[in-house]
Amino acid sequence: MENTIYLTILYDYYKPLLTEKQCTYFEDYYFNNLTLSEMAENYDISRSAVNKQINLTIEKLTEYEDKLNLYKNSVEIRKVIEKLPKETKEEIEKFI
């Protein structure tokens, strides 16, 4: 479950870098809760082809995060913001 949440967060950050097909398969699997078999039937491809595409998308997402660190940096920034006075924190949160 924790890994699924992490992957969906990465998807939110890096979706614009993925192909339309990668987005469709990822969303069907993680957001629409379709099984690999259901997806294979919907797209008229093999179950293993669907699985391969989802795994490649996961690899891309983790690769992007390894290189760009958008999520990691966001977490660190939020930790720093939490330590600020309330008014300052509220002002900053308007922009993030």
MOPAC internal coordinates of N, CA, C and O (Angstrom, degrees):
PM7 1SCF
backbone

  N    0.0000 0     0.00 0     0.00 0    0    0    0
  C    1.4591 1     0.00 0     0.00 0    1    0    0
  C    1.5241 1   110.83 1     0.00 0    2    1    0
  O    1.2310 1   121.18 1   135.09 1    3    2    1
  N    1.3334 1   115.35 1   -44.91 1    3    2    1
  C    1.4649 1   119.40 1  -179.11 1    5    3    2
  C    1.5316 1   111.30 1   -62.13 1    6    5    3
  O    1.2310 1   120.52 1   140.46 1    7    6    5
  N    1.3250 1   116.60 1   -39.54 1    7    6    5
  C    1.4613 1   120.77 1   178.46 1    9    7    6
  C    1.5288 1   110.60 1   -65.24 1   10    9    7
  O    1.2310 1   120.23 1   142.07 1   11   10    9
  N    1.3233 1   117.16 1   -37.93 1   11   10    9
  C    1.4617 1   121.38 1   178.36 1   13   11   10
  C    1.5249 1   110.60 1   -62.57 1   14   13   11
  O    1.2310 1   120.66 1   136.57 1   15   14   13
  N    1.3066 1   116.34 1   -43.43 1   15   14   13
  C    1.4681 1   120.24 1   178.09 1   17   15   14
  C    1.5214 1   110.23 1   -62.52 1   18   17   15
  O    1.2310 1   120.56 1   135.23 1   19   18   17
  N    1.3213 1   116.53 1   -44.77 1   19   18   17
  C    1.4600 1   121.02 1   178.62 1   21   19   18
  C    1.5275 1   111.04 1   -59.06 1   22   21   19
  O    1.2310 1   120.54 1   134.54 1   23   22   21
  N    1.3267 1   116.58 1   -45.46 1   23   22   21
  C    1.4688 1   120.13 1  -179.54 1   25   23   22
  C    1.5264 1   111.82 1   -64.56 1   26   25   23
  O    1.2310 1   119.92 1   140.85 1   27   26   25
  N    1.3133 1   117.76 1   -39.15 1   27   26   25
  C    1.4630 1   119.58 1   179.66 1   29   27   26
  C    1.5264 1   111.21 1   -69.52 1   30   29   27
  O    1.2310 1   120.37 1   148.48 1   31   30   29
  N    1.3126 1   116.90 1   -31.52 1   31   30   29
  C    1.4686 1   119.89 1   174.39 1   33   31   30
  C    1.5302 1   109.77 1   -66.71 1   34   33   31
  O    1.2310 1   120.78 1   133.85 1   35   34   33
  N    1.3221 1   116.11 1   -46.15 1   35   34   33
  C    1.4666 1   119.43 1   177.47 1   37   35   34
  C    1.5252 1   110.12 1   -60.06 1   38   37   35
  O    1.2310 1   120.32 1   141.04 1   39   38   37
  N    1.3066 1   116.99 1   -38.96 1   39   38   37
  C    1.4672 1   120.98 1   178.51 1   41   39   38
  C    1.5312 1   110.28 1   -59.85 1   42   41   39
  O    1.2310 1   120.36 1   138.35 1   43   42   41
  N    1.3118 1   116.92 1   -41.65 1   43   42   41
  C    1.4681 1   119.85 1   178.14 1   45   43   42
  C    1.5333 1   111.41 1   -60.03 1   46   45   43
  O    1.2310 1   120.65 1   141.29 1   47   46   45
  N    1.3078 1   116.37 1   -38.71 1   47   46   45
  C    1.4671 1   120.57 1  -179.71 1   49   47   46
  C    1.5326 1   112.66 1   -73.78 1   50   49   47
  O    1.2310 1   120.61 1   137.56 1   51   50   49
  N    1.3149 1   116.45 1   -42.44 1   51   50   49
  C    1.4626 1   120.11 1  -167.69 1   53   51   50
  C    1.5305 1   115.13 1  -110.47 1   54   53   51
  O    1.2310 1   119.81 1  -172.83 1   55   54   53
  N    1.2974 1   117.97 1     7.17 1   55   54   53
  C    1.4666 1   121.24 1  -179.69 1   57   55   54
  C    1.5303 1   112.96 1   -50.57 1   58   57   55
  O    1.2310 1   119.36 1   137.65 1   59   58   57
  N    1.3393 1   118.83 1   -42.35 1   59   58   57
  C    1.4756 1   118.19 1  -179.01 1   61   59   58
  C    1.5327 1   114.32 1   -61.48 1   62   61   59
  O    1.2310 1   120.26 1   163.65 1   63   62   61
  N    1.3062 1   117.10 1   -16.35 1   63   62   61
  C    1.4641 1   120.48 1  -179.27 1   65   63   62
  C    1.5300 1   112.92 1   -91.07 1   66   65   63
  O    1.2310 1   120.29 1   174.72 1   67   66   65
  N    1.3106 1   117.05 1    -5.28 1   67   66   65
  C    1.4605 1   121.75 1  -178.24 1   69   67   66
  C    1.5276 1   111.03 1   -95.89 1   70   69   67
  O    1.2310 1   121.02 1   -20.76 1   71   70   69
  N    1.3202 1   115.65 1   159.24 1   71   70   69
  C    1.4576 1   120.14 1   176.03 1   73   71   70
  C    1.5290 1   109.07 1   -76.29 1   74   73   71
  O    1.2310 1   121.17 1   -14.73 1   75   74   73
  N    1.3179 1   115.37 1   165.27 1   75   74   73
  C    1.4651 1   120.32 1   178.54 1   77   75   74
  C    1.5336 1   110.95 1   -61.13 1   78   77   75
  O    1.2310 1   120.81 1   138.69 1   79   78   77
  N    1.3330 1   116.05 1   -41.31 1   79   78   77
  C    1.4647 1   120.79 1   179.69 1   81   79   78
  C    1.5286 1   110.73 1   -63.81 1   82   81   79
  O    1.2310 1   120.36 1   136.35 1   83   82   81
  N    1.3200 1   116.91 1   -43.65 1   83   82   81
  C    1.4588 1   120.05 1   178.64 1   85   83   82
  C    1.5276 1   110.91 1   -60.68 1   86   85   83
  O    1.2310 1   120.71 1   137.40 1   87   86   85
  N    1.3118 1   116.24 1   -42.60 1   87   86   85
  C    1.4664 1   120.50 1   178.38 1   89   87   86
  C    1.5219 1   111.27 1   -63.14 1   90   89   87
  O    1.2310 1   120.47 1   134.73 1   91   90   89
  N    1.3040 1   116.70 1   -45.27 1   91   90   89
  C    1.4675 1   121.15 1  -178.90 1   93   91   90
  C    1.5140 1   110.86 1   -60.69 1   94   93   91
  O    1.2310 1   119.78 1   131.34 1   95   94   93
  N    1.3229 1   118.02 1   -48.66 1   95   94   93
  C    1.4631 1   121.18 1  -178.45 1   97   95   94
  C    1.5315 1   110.72 1   -65.78 1   98   97   95
  O    1.2310 1   120.81 1   136.76 1   99   98   97
  N    1.3199 1   116.05 1   -43.24 1   99   98   97
  C    1.4701 1   119.57 1  -179.80 1  101   99   98
  C    1.5255 1   110.16 1   -61.48 1  102  101   99
  O    1.2310 1   120.17 1   133.09 1  103  102  101
  N    1.3107 1   117.27 1   -46.91 1  103  102  101
  C    1.4668 1   121.29 1  -179.04 1  105  103  102
  C    1.5265 1   111.69 1   -64.77 1  106  105  103
  O    1.2310 1   120.51 1   138.05 1  107  106  105
  N    1.3236 1   116.64 1   -41.95 1  107  106  105
  C    1.4618 1   119.13 1   178.04 1  109  107  106
  C    1.5264 1   111.17 1   -61.12 1  110  109  107
  O    1.2310 1   120.73 1   138.46 1  111  110  109
  N    1.3039 1   116.22 1   -41.54 1  111  110  109
  C    1.4601 1   120.39 1  -176.63 1  113  111  110
  C    1.5309 1   112.20 1   -75.92 1  114  113  111
  O    1.2310 1   119.90 1   130.86 1  115  114  113
  N    1.3259 1   117.79 1   -49.14 1  115  114  113
  C    1.4605 1   120.89 1  -173.70 1  117  115  114
  C    1.5282 1   114.62 1   -90.28 1  118  117  115
  O    1.2310 1   119.57 1   148.24 1  119  118  117
  N    1.3116 1   118.42 1   -31.76 1  119  118  117
  C    1.4597 1   120.22 1  -176.82 1  121  119  118
  C    1.5258 1   112.77 1  -100.58 1  122  121  119
  O    1.2310 1   120.68 1   143.12 1  123  122  121
  N    1.3302 1   116.30 1   -36.88 1  123  122  121
  C    1.4667 1   119.94 1  -177.83 1  125  123  122
  C    1.5309 1   112.71 1   -97.21 1  126  125  123
  O    1.2310 1   120.62 1   178.57 1  127  126  125
  N    1.3359 1   116.42 1    -1.43 1  127  126  125
  C    1.4612 1   123.55 1   176.14 1  129  127  126
  C    1.5281 1   113.91 1    55.19 1  130  129  127
  O    1.2310 1   120.45 1  -143.77 1  131  130  129
  N    1.3127 1   116.74 1    36.23 1  131  130  129
  C    1.4585 1   119.68 1   174.86 1  133  131  130
  C    1.5243 1   109.07 1   -80.80 1  134  133  131
  O    1.2310 1   120.81 1   -33.50 1  135  134  133
  N    1.3104 1   116.06 1   146.50 1  135  134  133
  C    1.4598 1   120.04 1   175.77 1  137  135  134
  C    1.5242 1   108.84 1   -80.78 1  138  137  135
  O    1.2310 1   121.07 1   -14.57 1  139  138  137
  N    1.3164 1   115.56 1   165.43 1  139  138  137
  C    1.4583 1   120.07 1   176.81 1  141  139  138
  C    1.5244 1   110.34 1   -60.22 1  142  141  139
  O    1.2310 1   120.49 1   141.15 1  143  142  141
  N    1.3135 1   116.66 1   -38.85 1  143  142  141
  C    1.4685 1   120.83 1   179.37 1  145  143  142
  C    1.5243 1   111.63 1   -64.91 1  146  145  143
  O    1.2310 1   120.38 1   137.59 1  147  146  145
  N    1.3219 1   116.88 1   -42.41 1  147  146  145
  C    1.4632 1   120.30 1   177.95 1  149  147  146
  C    1.5248 1   110.83 1   -62.99 1  150  149  147
  O    1.2310 1   120.88 1   137.50 1  151  150  149
  N    1.3069 1   115.92 1   -42.50 1  151  150  149
  C    1.4554 1   120.25 1   179.73 1  153  151  150
  C    1.5242 1   110.56 1   -65.67 1  154  153  151
  O    1.2310 1   120.33 1   137.23 1  155  154  153
  N    1.3189 1   116.97 1   -42.77 1  155  154  153
  C    1.4658 1   121.22 1   179.23 1  157  155  154
  C    1.5253 1   109.97 1   -59.30 1  158  157  155
  O    1.2310 1   120.85 1   138.02 1  159  158  157
  N    1.3045 1   115.98 1   -41.98 1  159  158  157
  C    1.4609 1   120.00 1   178.94 1  161  159  158
  C    1.5365 1   111.13 1   -66.96 1  162  161  159
  O    1.2310 1   120.61 1   136.76 1  163  162  161
  N    1.3297 1   116.45 1   -43.24 1  163  162  161
  C    1.4738 1   120.96 1  -179.30 1  165  163  162
  C    1.5256 1   112.38 1   -62.47 1  166  165  163
  O    1.2310 1   120.40 1   143.28 1  167  166  165
  N    1.3258 1   116.84 1   -36.72 1  167  166  165
  C    1.4604 1   121.00 1  -174.90 1  169  167  166
  C    1.5255 1   112.91 1  -103.26 1  170  169  167
  O    1.2310 1   121.01 1  -176.99 1  171  170  169
  N    1.3138 1   115.66 1     3.01 1  171  170  169
  C    1.4607 1   121.91 1   178.15 1  173  171  170
  C    1.5332 1   112.11 1    54.05 1  174  173  171
  O    1.2310 1   121.65 1  -131.69 1  175  174  173
  N    1.3167 1   114.45 1    48.31 1  175  174  173
  C    1.4694 1   121.92 1   175.48 1  177  175  174
  C    1.5238 1   107.50 1  -134.98 1  178  177  175
  O    1.2310 1   120.63 1    -5.91 1  179  178  177
  N    1.3195 1   116.40 1   174.09 1  179  178  177
  C    1.4667 1   119.29 1  -178.74 1  181  179  178
  C    1.5343 1   110.74 1   -76.89 1  182  181  179
  O    1.2310 1   121.92 1   -22.63 1  183  182  181
  N    1.3079 1   113.93 1   157.37 1  183  182  181
  C    1.4657 1   120.56 1   177.26 1  185  183  182
  C    1.5304 1   110.07 1   -61.73 1  186  185  183
  O    1.2310 1   120.47 1   141.34 1  187  186  185
  N    1.3190 1   116.71 1   -38.66 1  187  186  185
  C    1.4705 1   120.25 1  -179.55 1  189  187  186
  C    1.5318 1   111.40 1   -67.72 1  190  189  187
  O    1.2310 1   120.19 1   148.29 1  191  190  189
  N    1.3375 1   117.25 1   -31.71 1  191  190  189
  C    1.4666 1   119.93 1   176.91 1  193  191  190
  C    1.5287 1   110.51 1   -67.20 1  194  193  191
  O    1.2310 1   120.66 1   140.16 1  195  194  193
  N    1.3133 1   116.34 1   -39.84 1  195  194  193
  C    1.4692 1   120.28 1   176.89 1  197  195  194
  C    1.5254 1   109.56 1   -63.84 1  198  197  195
  O    1.2310 1   121.02 1   132.80 1  199  198  197
  N    1.3268 1   115.65 1   -47.20 1  199  198  197
  C    1.4658 1   120.36 1   179.87 1  201  199  198
  C    1.5244 1   110.97 1   -59.24 1  202  201  199
  O    1.2310 1   120.50 1   137.90 1  203  202  201
  N    1.3200 1   116.65 1   -42.10 1  203  202  201
  C    1.4643 1   121.10 1   179.44 1  205  203  202
  C    1.5303 1   110.47 1   -61.84 1  206  205  203
  O    1.2310 1   120.08 1   135.26 1  207  206  205
  N    1.3206 1   117.45 1   -44.74 1  207  206  205
  C    1.4703 1   121.05 1   179.87 1  209  207  206
  C    1.5317 1   111.50 1   -62.76 1  210  209  207
  O    1.2310 1   120.48 1   137.39 1  211  210  209
  N    1.3174 1   116.69 1   -42.61 1  211  210  209
  C    1.4741 1   119.93 1   179.29 1  213  211  210
  C    1.5247 1   109.89 1   -64.27 1  214  213  211
  O    1.2310 1   120.34 1   136.32 1  215  214  213
  N    1.3227 1   116.95 1   -43.68 1  215  214  213
  C    1.4699 1   120.04 1   179.08 1  217  215  214
  C    1.5274 1   111.81 1   -64.81 1  218  217  215
  O    1.2310 1   120.21 1   141.26 1  219  218  217
  N    1.3238 1   117.20 1   -38.74 1  219  218  217
  C    1.4694 1   119.83 1   176.61 1  221  219  218
  C    1.5235 1   111.24 1   -64.60 1  222  221  219
  O    1.2310 1   120.65 1   142.29 1  223  222  221
  N    1.3241 1   116.37 1   -37.71 1  223  222  221
  C    1.4632 1   120.27 1   178.27 1  225  223  222
  C    1.5199 1   110.35 1   -65.50 1  226  225  223
  O    1.2310 1   120.58 1   137.38 1  227  226  225
  N    1.3168 1   116.50 1   -42.62 1  227  226  225
  C    1.4724 1   120.37 1   177.37 1  229  227  226
  C    1.5267 1   110.18 1   -61.45 1  230  229  227
  O    1.2310 1   120.39 1   137.39 1  231  230  229
  N    1.3177 1   116.86 1   -42.61 1  231  230  229
  C    1.4703 1   120.42 1   177.12 1  233  231  230
  C    1.5217 1   110.98 1   -59.80 1  234  233  231
  O    1.2310 1   120.41 1   135.94 1  235  234  233
  N    1.3259 1   116.82 1   -44.06 1  235  234  233
  C    1.4681 1   121.04 1   178.78 1  237  235  234
  C    1.5246 1   110.76 1   -60.66 1  238  237  235
  O    1.2310 1   120.58 1   132.59 1  239  238  237
  N    1.3278 1   116.49 1   -47.41 1  239  238  237
  C    1.4607 1   120.46 1  -178.71 1  241  239  238
  C    1.5275 1   111.40 1   -59.49 1  242  241  239
  O    1.2310 1   120.48 1   134.68 1  243  242  241
  N    1.3187 1   116.70 1   -45.32 1  243  242  241
  C    1.4655 1   119.23 1  -179.61 1  245  243  242
  C    1.5292 1   111.29 1   -69.86 1  246  245  243
  O    1.2310 1   120.67 1   145.21 1  247  246  245
  N    1.3237 1   116.33 1   -34.79 1  247  246  245
  C    1.4709 1   120.09 1   176.66 1  249  247  246
  C    1.5369 1   110.42 1   -64.04 1  250  249  247
  O    1.2310 1   120.53 1   135.29 1  251  250  249
  N    1.3150 1   116.59 1   -44.71 1  251  250  249
  C    1.4663 1   119.81 1   178.45 1  253  251  250
  C    1.5222 1   110.58 1   -60.53 1  254  253  251
  O    1.2310 1   120.66 1   136.02 1  255  254  253
  N    1.3254 1   116.35 1   -43.98 1  255  254  253
  C    1.4622 1   119.07 1  -179.86 1  257  255  254
  C    1.5238 1   110.99 1   -66.06 1  258  257  255
  O    1.2310 1   119.90 1   140.89 1  259  258  257
  N    1.3214 1   117.80 1   -39.11 1  259  258  257
  C    1.4691 1   121.09 1   177.97 1  261  259  258
  C    1.5268 1   111.37 1   -60.00 1  262  261  259
  O    1.2310 1   120.70 1   144.74 1  263  262  261
  N    1.3251 1   116.28 1   -35.26 1  263  262  261
  C    1.4629 1   120.38 1  -177.31 1  265  263  262
  C    1.5281 1   113.08 1   -88.62 1  266  265  263
  O    1.2310 1   120.37 1   141.06 1  267  266  265
  N    1.3184 1   116.90 1   -38.94 1  267  266  265
  C    1.4610 1   120.38 1  -172.08 1  269  267  266
  C    1.5329 1   114.63 1  -101.63 1  270  269  267
  O    1.2310 1   120.50 1   154.36 1  271  270  269
  N    1.3054 1   116.65 1   -25.64 1  271  270  269
  C    1.4729 1   122.41 1   176.96 1  273  271  270
  C    1.5285 1   114.97 1    55.49 1  274  273  271
  O    1.2310 1   119.52 1  -147.15 1  275  274  273
  N    1.3141 1   118.53 1    32.85 1  275  274  273
  C    1.4616 1   120.09 1  -179.21 1  277  275  274
  C    1.5280 1   111.96 1   -63.58 1  278  277  275
  O    1.2310 1   120.34 1   135.12 1  279  278  277
  N    1.3138 1   116.96 1   -44.88 1  279  278  277
  C    1.4665 1   119.82 1   179.96 1  281  279  278
  C    1.5239 1   111.05 1   -68.50 1  282  281  279
  O    1.2310 1   120.48 1   132.83 1  283  282  281
  N    1.3084 1   116.69 1   -47.17 1  283  282  281
  C    1.4654 1   120.81 1  -179.95 1  285  283  282
  C    1.5297 1   110.71 1   -57.85 1  286  285  283
  O    1.2310 1   120.44 1   134.51 1  287  286  285
  N    1.3147 1   116.77 1   -45.49 1  287  286  285
  C    1.4583 1   120.23 1   179.56 1  289  287  286
  C    1.5189 1   111.81 1   -65.24 1  290  289  287
  O    1.2310 1   120.36 1   143.23 1  291  290  289
  N    1.3125 1   116.91 1   -36.77 1  291  290  289
  C    1.4548 1   121.23 1   177.55 1  293  291  290
  C    1.5278 1   111.14 1   -61.76 1  294  293  291
  O    1.2310 1   120.41 1   136.78 1  295  294  293
  N    1.3082 1   116.82 1   -43.22 1  295  294  293
  C    1.4631 1   121.68 1   178.03 1  297  295  294
  C    1.5306 1   109.95 1   -62.08 1  298  297  295
  O    1.2310 1   120.49 1   135.33 1  299  298  297
  N    1.3189 1   116.67 1   -44.67 1  299  298  297
  C    1.4612 1   120.67 1  -179.59 1  301  299  298
  C    1.5363 1   111.57 1   -65.37 1  302  301  299
  O    1.2310 1   120.29 1   139.51 1  303  302  301
  N    1.3046 1   117.05 1   -40.49 1  303  302  301
  C    1.4683 1   121.23 1   178.48 1  305  303  302
  C    1.5255 1   109.99 1   -62.81 1  306  305  303
  O    1.2310 1   120.37 1   137.49 1  307  306  305
  N    1.3164 1   116.90 1   -42.51 1  307  306  305
  C    1.4701 1   120.33 1   179.41 1  309  307  306
  C    1.5259 1   111.45 1   -64.12 1  310  309  307
  O    1.2310 1   119.82 1   145.09 1  311  310  309
  N    1.3183 1   117.94 1   -34.91 1  311  310  309
  C    1.4640 1   121.10 1   176.29 1  313  311  310
  C    1.5258 1   110.69 1   -62.93 1  314  313  311
  O    1.2310 1   120.49 1   137.75 1  315  314  313
  N    1.3205 1   116.66 1   -42.25 1  315  314  313
  C    1.4625 1   121.41 1   179.13 1  317  315  314
  C    1.5283 1   109.91 1   -66.64 1  318  317  315
  O    1.2310 1   120.46 1   137.24 1  319  318  317
  N    1.3136 1   116.73 1   -42.76 1  319  318  317
  C    1.4700 1   121.50 1  -178.86 1  321  319  318
  C    1.5285 1   110.67 1   -61.45 1  322  321  319
  O    1.2310 1   120.31 1   142.79 1  323  322  321
  N    1.3142 1   117.01 1   -37.21 1  323  322  321
  C    1.4649 1   120.64 1  -179.50 1  325  323  322
  C    1.5268 1   112.10 1   -60.37 1  326  325  323
  O    1.2310 1   120.05 1   154.21 1  327  326  325
  N    1.3003 1   117.50 1   -25.79 1  327  326  325
  C    1.4629 1   121.85 1  -177.99 1  329  327  326
  C    1.5279 1   112.74 1   -84.43 1  330  329  327
  O    1.2310 1   120.17 1   170.78 1  331  330  329
  N    1.3073 1   117.28 1    -9.22 1  331  330  329
  C    1.4597 1   121.55 1  -177.09 1  333  331  330
  C    1.5204 1   111.61 1   -81.47 1  334  333  331
  O    1.2310 1   120.55 1   -20.27 1  335  334  333
  N    1.3313 1   116.54 1   159.73 1  335  334  333
  C    1.4655 1   119.47 1   174.71 1  337  335  334
  C    1.5337 1   110.66 1   -59.76 1  338  337  335
  O    1.2310 1   120.82 1   -26.92 1  339  338  337
  N    1.3140 1   116.04 1   153.08 1  339  338  337
  C    1.4616 1   121.99 1  -173.56 1  341  339  338
  C    1.5262 1   113.10 1   -54.03 1  342  341  339
  O    1.2310 1   119.43 1   132.97 1  343  342  341
  N    1.3307 1   118.70 1   -47.03 1  343  342  341
  C    1.4671 1   121.03 1  -177.94 1  345  343  342
  C    1.5276 1   111.43 1   -63.30 1  346  345  343
  O    1.2310 1   120.63 1   137.85 1  347  346  345
  N    1.2990 1   116.40 1   -42.15 1  347  346  345
  C    1.4618 1   121.00 1   179.46 1  349  347  346
  C    1.5214 1   109.85 1   -65.33 1  350  349  347
  O    1.2310 1   120.91 1   136.69 1  351  350  349
  N    1.3188 1   115.87 1   -43.31 1  351  350  349
  C    1.4587 1   121.22 1   179.56 1  353  351  350
  C    1.5320 1   110.36 1   -60.42 1  354  353  351
  O    1.2310 1   120.19 1   135.74 1  355  354  353
  N    1.3005 1   117.24 1   -44.26 1  355  354  353
  C    1.4652 1   121.25 1   179.92 1  357  355  354
  C    1.5260 1   111.26 1   -63.97 1  358  357  355
  O    1.2310 1   120.09 1   140.93 1  359  358  357
  N    1.3034 1   117.43 1   -39.07 1  359  358  357
  C    1.4639 1   120.95 1   178.26 1  361  359  358
  C    1.5290 1   111.62 1   -64.26 1  362  361  359
  O    1.2310 1   121.00 1   135.31 1  363  362  361
  N    1.3059 1   115.69 1   -44.69 1  363  362  361
  C    1.4627 1   120.49 1  -179.23 1  365  363  362
  C    1.5227 1   110.96 1   -66.98 1  366  365  363
  O    1.2310 1   119.98 1   139.54 1  367  366  365
  N    1.3233 1   117.64 1   -40.46 1  367  366  365
  C    1.4688 1   121.15 1  -177.61 1  369  367  366
  C    1.5189 1   112.82 1   -65.31 1  370  369  367
  O    1.2310 1   119.74 1   162.40 1  371  370  369
  N    1.3045 1   118.10 1   -17.60 1  371  370  369
  C    1.4654 1   121.22 1   175.39 1  373  371  370
  C    1.5261 1   110.97 1   -65.55 1  374  373  371
  O    1.2310 1   120.81 1   153.77 1  375  374  373
  N    1.3275 1   116.06 1   -26.23 1  375  374  373
  C    1.4599 1   121.47 1  -174.71 1  377  375  374
  C    1.5184 1   114.51 1   -99.45 1  378  377  375
  O    1.2310 1   120.47 1   170.91 1  379  378  377
  N    1.3280 1   116.71 1    -9.09 1  379  378  377
  C    1.4794 1   117.94 1  -178.68 1  381  379  378
  C    1.5058 1   111.78 1  -116.64 1  382  381  379
  O    1.2310 1   120.10 1   180.00 1  383  382  381

